[in-house]
């Protein structure tokens, strides 16, 4: 005789499968207007892609202006992971956030150079403290520039030429 299985019990199979296929994630911490990512596990391709997706989503949700990625625990960075770091920096920049990668080991730096990877657009610092300092200084400079563009200050020489009645500007346009 064939046992009759209630329909409700059939739903357990897809739910169980979904639990078994959950993707590992790297935590992203928010510190004011910065996001901190500390990679404590060996990166594989799927985890790197998940980090890229999660990080861009968090930047968009929080309006973060800076991202600090600590890779000091990574012993190996292959060309795919290197490209993912460069992509994260580019995507962050498009979302109006700056990225600094910190804690790169000498062997990792040598490997990236040997692979011909320049990591264009990726700023680096030796450790988390220096990386945070670099982001804070860069963000402060950006804010000064933005204030000047909005007519909010004289920080970047907005008043230059005022003492000569504007003749220096007129001379530049003619010449």
C-alpha positions in Angstrom: 0.0 0.0 0.0 1.3 3.5 -0.9 1.3 5.9 2.1 -0.6 9.1 1.7 1.6 12.1 2.4 -0.1 15.4 3.4 0.6 18.3 1.0 1.9 20.4 3.9 4.7 18.0 4.5 5.9 18.3 0.9 6.7 21.9 1.5 9.5 20.9 3.9 11.6 19.6 1.1 12.2 23.0 -0.6 12.6 24.8 2.7 15.2 22.2 3.8 17.0 22.7 0.5 17.0 26.5 0.9 18.6 26.2 4.3 21.3 23.9 3.0 22.2 26.3 0.2 22.5 29.5 2.3 25.4 31.6 1.3 28.2 32.5 3.7 28.4 36.2 4.3 31.1 38.6 5.6 29.8 41.0 8.2 29.7 44.7 7.3 29.8 47.1 10.3 28.6 50.7 10.1 30.7 53.3 12.0 29.0 56.7 11.4 29.3 57.4 7.7 31.9 54.6 7.2 31.5 50.9 6.6 34.0 48.5 8.0 34.6 45.0 6.4 37.0 42.7 8.1 37.6 39.5 6.1 38.4 36.8 8.6 37.9 33.7 6.4 39.6 32.5 3.2 37.9 34.2 0.3 36.5 32.0 -2.5 34.9 33.3 -5.6 31.2 33.0 -4.5 32.0 34.7 -1.2 33.7 37.6 -3.0 30.7 38.1 -5.3 28.3 38.0 -2.3 30.5 40.6 -0.5 30.4 42.8 -3.6 26.6 42.6 -3.8 26.1 43.1 0.0 28.5 46.0 0.2 27.0 47.9 -2.7 23.5 47.4 -1.2 24.7 48.6 2.2 26.3 51.7 0.7 23.1 52.5 -1.1 21.0 51.9 2.1 23.1 53.8 4.5 24.6 56.6 2.3 28.0 55.7 3.6 30.8 57.9 2.3 33.7 55.6 3.0 34.4 51.8 3.0 37.4 50.2 4.8 38.2 46.6 3.8 40.6 44.8 6.1 42.3 41.9 4.3 45.0 41.3 7.0 43.8 37.8 7.6 44.0 36.8 3.9 47.1 34.7 3.1 46.3 34.4 -0.6 44.6 36.8 -3.0 44.2 35.4 -6.5 43.5 37.4 -9.7 39.7 37.0 -9.3 39.7 38.3 -5.7 42.0 41.2 -6.8 39.6 42.1 -9.5 36.7 41.9 -7.1 38.5 44.4 -4.7 39.0 46.7 -7.7 35.4 46.3 -8.7 34.2 47.1 -5.2 36.2 50.3 -5.2 34.8 51.3 -8.5 31.2 50.5 -7.5 31.7 52.4 -4.3 33.0 55.4 -6.1 29.9 55.4 -8.4 27.8 55.3 -5.2 29.7 58.3 -3.8 31.8 56.4 -1.3 35.6 56.1 -1.1 37.3 52.7 -0.5 40.6 51.9 1.3 42.0 48.4 1.6 44.1 47.8 4.7 46.3 45.1 6.0 47.7 43.8 2.8 50.5 41.3 3.5 53.8 41.6 1.6 53.3 38.2 -0.1 49.8 39.3 -1.3 51.2 42.6 -2.7 54.0 40.7 -4.5 51.5 38.2 -5.9 49.2 40.9 -7.2 52.1 42.7 -8.9 53.3 39.5 -10.4 49.8 38.8 -11.8 50.0 42.3 -13.4 47.1 43.7 -11.2 47.5 47.4 -10.5 44.2 47.6 -8.5 43.4 50.9 -10.2 41.4 53.2 -7.9 42.0 51.1 -4.8 43.7 53.1 -2.1 45.7 51.2 0.5 47.0 51.7 4.0 49.1 49.5 6.3 46.5 49.1 9.1 43.0 49.9 10.1 44.0 53.0 12.1 45.9 54.5 9.1 43.1 53.5 6.8 40.5 55.3 9.0 42.7 58.4 9.1 43.1 58.4 5.4 39.3 58.1 4.8 38.5 60.8 7.4 41.0 63.2 5.9 39.8 62.5 2.4 36.2 62.9 3.4 37.0 66.2 5.2 38.7 67.5 2.1 35.8 66.5 -0.1 33.3 68.3 2.3 35.4 71.4 2.1 35.4 71.2 -1.7 31.7 70.6 -1.8 31.0 73.6 0.5 33.1 75.8 -1.8 31.2 74.6 -4.9 28.0 75.5 -3.1 29.3 79.0 -2.4 29.6 78.2 1.3 33.2 79.1 1.9 36.6 80.5 0.9 38.5 77.3 1.7 39.7 76.6 -1.9 40.4 80.2 -2.9 36.8 81.2 -3.9 37.7 84.8 -3.2 40.8 85.0 -5.4 40.6 87.9 -7.7 38.2 89.9 -5.6 40.9 92.3 -4.4 41.8 93.3 -8.0 38.2 94.0 -9.0 38.1 90.8 -11.1 40.6 92.0 -13.6 42.8 88.9 -13.3 39.8 86.7 -14.3 39.0 89.0 -17.2 42.7 89.0 -18.4 42.7 85.1 -18.3 39.6 84.9 -20.4 41.0 87.3 -23.0 44.5 85.8 -23.1 
